[in-house]
Amino acid sequence: MNADYKQCLTALERCLEACNVCYHASLKEEQRMMACIELDRECADICSYTINAMQRSSKFVPQILNLCAEICDACGSECKSHDHQHCQDCAKACFDCAEECRKLI
């Protein structure tokens, strides 16, 4: 595995965790935030897949990183629009992850 991946893998893991926390907390909110919930799932899934692709040195890593950054930005933008702390934490993790992914493209 490429040694340059370490920082990006850490950001991906943080983003995956933040999305899962936000997803679970959003389900419990009185007002269902469907766009947030849907993007949390999309983002968590692509982060997990990106981690796997990087660990096996897939030849598609650049394309996967690009898609991951795009989904992270979308999730971050949606979460940032909500006042809940779990959403704000998720937005930061998503934007950080998108930045790290783009560094490797």
C-alpha positions in Angstrom: 0.0 0.0 0.0 1.2 3.5 -0.8 2.7 5.2 2.2 1.2 8.6 1.1 -2.2 7.1 1.8 -1.9 7.2 5.6 -3.3 10.8 6.1 -6.1 10.2 3.7 -7.0 6.9 5.2 -7.2 8.6 8.7 -9.5 11.3 7.2 -11.7 8.6 5.5 -12.1 6.7 8.8 -13.0 9.9 10.7 -15.5 10.8 8.0 -17.0 7.3 8.0 -17.5 7.4 11.8 -18.9 11.0 11.8 -21.4 10.1 9.1 -22.5 7.0 11.0 -23.0 9.1 14.2 -24.8 11.8 12.3 -27.0 9.3 10.5 -28.0 7.6 13.8 -28.6 10.8 15.6 -30.6 12.3 12.7 -33.0 9.3 12.9 -33.9 10.3 16.4 -34.5 14.0 15.7 -38.2 15.1 15.9 -37.9 16.6 12.4 -36.7 13.9 10.0 -33.8 15.2 7.9 -34.1 12.9 5.0 -31.5 14.6 2.8 -29.0 14.5 5.6 -29.7 10.9 6.4 -29.4 9.8 2.8 -26.1 11.7 2.3 -24.7 10.3 5.5 -25.3 6.8 4.2 -23.8 7.6 0.8 -20.8 9.2 2.3 -20.2 6.5 4.9 -20.4 3.9 2.1 -18.1 5.6 -0.3 -15.5 6.2 2.5 -15.6 2.5 3.4 -15.2 1.5 -0.3 -12.4 4.0 -0.8 -10.5 2.7 2.2 -10.8 -0.9 0.8 -9.7 0.2 -2.7 -6.7 2.1 -1.3 -5.7 -0.9 0.9 -5.7 -3.2 -2.0 -4.0 -0.7 -4.3 -6.8 -0.7 -6.9 -5.9 0.8 -10.2 -9.1 2.9 -9.9 -8.0 4.8 -6.8 -7.8 8.2 -8.5 -11.4 7.9 -9.9 -12.7 6.5 -6.5 -11.0 9.4 -4.6 -12.6 11.9 -7.0 -16.1 10.4 -6.4 -15.5 10.2 -2.7 -14.5 13.9 -2.6 -17.6 14.8 -4.5 -19.9 12.9 -2.2 -18.1 14.2 0.9 -18.6 17.8 -0.3 -22.3 17.1 -0.9 -22.7 15.5 2.6 -20.7 18.3 4.2 -22.8 21.0 2.6 -26.1 19.4 3.7 -24.9 18.7 7.3 -23.5 22.3 7.6 -27.0 23.6 7.0 -28.3 22.0 10.2 -27.6 23.4 13.7 -27.2 20.0 15.4 -23.7 19.4 16.8 -23.5 16.0 15.2 -24.2 17.6 11.8 -21.6 20.3 12.3 -19.0 17.6 13.3 -20.0 15.5 10.3 -19.6 18.5 8.0 -16.1 19.2 9.2 -15.1 15.6 8.8 -16.6 15.5 5.3 -14.8 18.7 4.2 -11.5 17.5 5.7 -11.9 14.1 4.0 -12.7 15.7 0.6 -9.5 17.8 0.9 -7.4 14.8 1.7 -8.8 12.8 -1.2 -8.1 15.7 -3.6 -4.5 15.8 -2.4 -4.0 12.3 -3.7 -5.7 12.7 -7.1 
